[in-house]
Amino acid sequence: MSVTTDQQGGTISGSAKSGAAGAAKFSGSDSRKFNYFDPKGRKATHYEDMTLDVQPDPKRYLLQDWIISFADGTPTYAESWTALKCSDWHKFRAVDQEWEKTHYQRQSTIVGMLTNVINNGRKSGAPQRFDPAWVKCMQNHLGAWKHAEFGLGTATMQAQRYGYTQMINNAILTNSSYKLRFSQDLTLYLGELQIDLPNLDTEAGKQHWLEDENWQGTREAVESIMGATDYLEQYFATNVVFEPLVGELFRSGFIMQLAAAQNDFITPAVVSAAEGDYERNLANTVELFSMLTQDAAHGQANREVMLGWLNRHGPIARRAAAGLQPLWSQPRVKVAQFTEAMESAQNRLRAIGAEVGLDVRSLADA
C-alpha cells in the first residue's frame, strides 16, 4: 500500500487520496480544538483561525480539485495570475492580523476620530482663521489628491480578487478599503469646510486633477498602476514605489509640514489617518514581498521580476513627484522645502527596498 504526503506534512494511507475521517494525520489531528494547520507562533491566533484556508486550494484538502472554473479552463484561483512564484503561498501572515471584525472596528474608530476633530475645529471657528492662500491650496490640491487615493483604492480592489490565499486577499482588500475611505474622508472634509468658507470650491480639485500640469504626472502614475494586469505588480507599485515617492511626499511633506503655519490644525489630523493606514499597509507589503525574495526556490527570479516593476513604475513616480514641486511655493507662509521632502522620500524608498530585499539605489539616488 502506497503512502501520500500532503502539503502540511500529514500522511494519507492508500493508493488514492481519501476524504474519509481519520484518513490524514496533520497538525492538530489529536487536538480537541481542531487546529488543522501549523500556526506561525506557538499557538494559533484568532486571525489565523478566521482566515487561514477560508479560500480553498486543491493542494490542501480539496481532493476533488476546483469545483468550478472559468470558461477557458482557468481554475477559480490560479498561481499563474502573477509573475512571482512561491513554494508555499499559505505561509504568508499579515503583520496587522486584520480580518473582517477587526477591520470594521478600526475603520469605525478612525471615522469617529476624524468626526470629533472636524466638529471641534469648526465649533471653535478654526476654518475662518485659515490663511486665504492655504484655503486655495486645499481646495485645489487636497481636492485633487482625493482622486489619487480613489484610483489606488480601485486598483487594489481589483488586485485583491486574484490573491491565491485568503490571507493575501485580506491584506490587499483592507489596503483598498483604507484608500477608498480616505478619499471619502477628504470629500466630506472639504464639504464641511465649505459650510464655514462659502468661497471654497469643492469642484476645483477635479479640475486640477484633470487639467493642471502639476498633477498630470501623478495621474499617469496612478493610471499606470490601475492598468497593470499582474495583481502583485499593482500591490508592489502602490506601496513600494508610489506611496514613498509621491503619497507620503504630498501628505506628510506638504500638507502636514505646512498646515500649522497657515493656522490650520484640523487638516493635519485628517491626513494623519492616511499616514497611519500606510504604515499598516506597508508592514503587510514588506512581509509578503520579503517572503517572496527569500523563497529558497524562487527568490532570485522573484527579485528580478520586482526590479522590473521598479524600473517600470519608478521613473513615472519620480516624474510625478517632480511635477508637484511648484505646490511648495503656493502657501503664503513657507516653512518647508520640496528638496527636504524629496530627500525624505528617497530615504524612505531605500529603507523599504532594504526590508524587501531589493537594491533600489538606481531609483532612490536618481
VENSULLIN-V518294 format. One record per residue. N is the residue number from 1. PHI is phi in radians with two decimals (NA if undefined). Layout:
[[N | PHI] [N | PHI]]
This chain:
[[1 | NA] [2 | -1.43] [3 | -2.19] [4 | -1.81] [5 | -1.82] [6 | -1.53] [7 | -1.14] [8 | -1.52] [9 | 1.61] [10 | -1.37] [11 | -2.06] [12 | -2.12] [13 | -1.35] [14 | 2.10] [15 | -1.39] [16 | -2.41] [17 | -1.11] [18 | -2.25] [19 | -1.69] [20 | -1.21] [21 | -1.03] [22 | 1.50] [23 | -1.22] [24 | -2.00] [25 | -1.95] [26 | -2.44] [27 | -0.99] [28 | 1.57] [29 | -0.98] [30 | -1.67] [31 | -1.60] [32 | -1.28] [33 | -1.58] [34 | 0.95] [35 | -1.58] [36 | -1.63] [37 | -2.28] [38 | -1.54] [39 | -1.20] [40 | -1.22] [41 | -1.78] [42 | -1.20] [43 | -2.24] [44 | -1.19] [45 | -1.52] [46 | -1.06] [47 | -1.02] [48 | -1.16] [49 | -1.05] [50 | -1.55] [51 | -2.08] [52 | -1.12] [53 | 1.16] [54 | -1.12] [55 | -1.56] [56 | -1.22] [57 | -2.69] [58 | -1.01] [59 | -1.33] [60 | -2.40] [61 | 1.38] [62 | -1.57] [63 | -1.16] [64 | -1.56] [65 | 1.15] [66 | -1.09] [67 | -1.29] [68 | -2.28] [69 | -2.47] [70 | -1.30] [71 | -1.05] [72 | -1.51] [73 | 1.67] [74 | -1.10] [75 | -1.22] [76 | -0.96] [77 | -2.33] [78 | -2.28] [79 | -1.14] [80 | -1.33] [81 | -1.33] [82 | -2.40] [83 | -1.31] [84 | -1.37] [85 | -2.10] [86 | -2.59] [87 | -1.21] [88 | -2.72] [89 | -1.08] [90 | -1.31] [91 | -1.24] [92 | -1.16] [93 | -2.28] [94 | -1.17] [95 | -1.08] [96 | -1.38] [97 | 0.83] [98 | -1.67] [99 | -2.32] [100 | -0.90] [101 | -1.07] [102 | -1.17] [103 | -1.17] [104 | -1.07] [105 | -1.10] [106 | -1.21] [107 | -1.06] [108 | -1.10] [109 | -1.10] [110 | -1.11] [111 | -1.08] [112 | -1.10] [113 | -1.10] [114 | -1.12] [115 | -1.06] [116 | -1.11] [117 | -1.08] [118 | -1.16] [119 | -1.10] [120 | -1.16] [121 | -1.12] [122 | -1.17] [123 | -1.07] [124 | -1.46] [125 | 1.38] [126 | -1.05] [127 | -0.98] [128 | -1.18] [129 | -1.64] [130 | -1.08] [131 | -1.09] [132 | -0.97] [133 | -1.14] [134 | -1.25] [135 | -1.02] [136 | -1.15] [137 | -1.05] [138 | -1.18] [139 | -1.11] [140 | -1.46] [141 | -1.83] [142 | -1.15] [143 | -1.14] [144 | -1.30] [145 | -1.09] [146 | -1.07] [147 | -1.29] [148 | -1.14] [149 | -1.10] [150 | -1.13] [151 | -1.11] [152 | -1.20] [153 | -1.11] [154 | -1.19] [155 | -1.11] [156 | -1.27] [157 | -1.13] [158 | -1.18] [159 | -1.10] [160 | -1.07] [161 | -1.06] [162 | -1.67] [163 | -1.04] [164 | -1.30] [165 | -2.22] [166 | -1.12] [167 | -1.13] [168 | -1.21] [169 | -0.98] [170 | -1.06] [171 | -1.10] [172 | -1.31] [173 | -1.18] [174 | -1.14] [175 | -0.99] [176 | -1.08] [177 | -1.06] [178 | -1.14] [179 | -1.13] [180 | -1.15] [181 | -1.12] [182 | -1.19] [183 | -1.02] [184 | -1.19] [185 | -0.95] [186 | -1.16] [187 | -1.05] [188 | -1.19] [189 | -1.11] [190 | -1.11] [191 | -1.13] [192 | -1.13] [193 | -1.09] [194 | -1.10] [195 | -1.08] [196 | -1.62] [197 | -2.19] [198 | -0.99] [199 | -1.42] [200 | -1.23] [201 | -1.69] [202 | -1.29] [203 | -1.65] [204 | -1.13] [205 | -1.03] [206 | -1.12] [207 | -1.10] [208 | -1.17] [209 | -1.06] [210 | -1.52] [211 | -2.16] [212 | -1.20] [213 | -1.02] [214 | -1.11] [215 | -1.75] [216 | -1.23] [217 | -1.15] [218 | -1.17] [219 | -1.04] [220 | -1.08] [221 | -1.12] [222 | -1.16] [223 | -1.19] [224 | -1.17] [225 | -1.17] [226 | -1.09] [227 | -1.50] [228 | -1.15] [229 | -1.75] [230 | -1.72] [231 | -1.12] [232 | -1.37] [233 | -1.14] [234 | -1.09] [235 | -1.16] [236 | -1.12] [237 | -1.12] [238 | -1.20] [239 | -1.65] [240 | -1.59] [241 | -1.89] [242 | -1.18] [243 | -1.05] [244 | -1.20] [245 | -1.45] [246 | -2.20] [247 | -1.07] [248 | -1.17] [249 | -0.96] [250 | -1.36] [251 | -1.14] [252 | -1.57] [253 | -1.23] [254 | -1.93] [255 | -1.07] [256 | -1.29] [257 | -1.39] [258 | -1.75] [259 | -1.05] [260 | -1.03] [261 | -1.21] [262 | -1.77] [263 | 1.16] [264 | -2.08] [265 | -1.81] [266 | -1.41] [267 | -1.03] [268 | -1.02] [269 | -1.16] [270 | -1.14] [271 | -1.27] [272 | -1.07] [273 | -1.07] [274 | -1.23] [275 | -1.15] [276 | -1.15] [277 | -1.02] [278 | -1.14] [279 | -1.02] [280 | -1.23] [281 | -1.09] [282 | -1.16] [283 | -1.04] [284 | -1.15] [285 | -1.09] [286 | -1.08] [287 | -1.04] [288 | -1.23] [289 | -1.30] [290 | -1.20] [291 | -1.06] [292 | -1.33] [293 | -1.28] [294 | -1.69] [295 | -1.05] [296 | -1.05] [297 | -1.60] [298 | -2.16] [299 | -0.97] [300 | -1.13] [301 | -1.10] [302 | -1.13] [303 | -1.08] [304 | -1.15] [305 | -1.11] [306 | -1.14] [307 | -1.13] [308 | -1.11] [309 | -1.13] [310 | -1.09] [311 | -1.24] [312 | -1.41] [313 | -1.65] [314 | -1.07] [315 | -1.06] [316 | -1.14] [317 | -1.14] [318 | -1.10] [319 | -1.14] [320 | -1.08] [321 | -1.09] [322 | -1.09] [323 | -1.15] [324 | -1.47] [325 | -0.92] [326 | -1.06] [327 | -1.10] [328 | -1.15] [329 | -1.62] [330 | -1.47] [331 | -1.11] [332 | -1.22] [333 | -1.68] [334 | -1.83] [335 | -2.02] [336 | -2.52] [337 | -2.10] [338 | -1.08] [339 | -1.05] [340 | -1.18] [341 | -1.13] [342 | -1.22] [343 | -1.10] [344 | -1.11] [345 | -1.12] [346 | -1.16] [347 | -1.11] [348 | -1.10] [349 | -1.08] [350 | -1.05] [351 | -1.12] [352 | -1.14] [353 | -1.03] [354 | -1.11] [355 | -1.19] [356 | -1.30] [357 | 1.77] [358 | -2.14] [359 | -1.56] [360 | -1.85] [361 | -1.06] [362 | -1.08] [363 | -1.62] [364 | -1.17] [365 | -1.67] [366 | -1.16]]
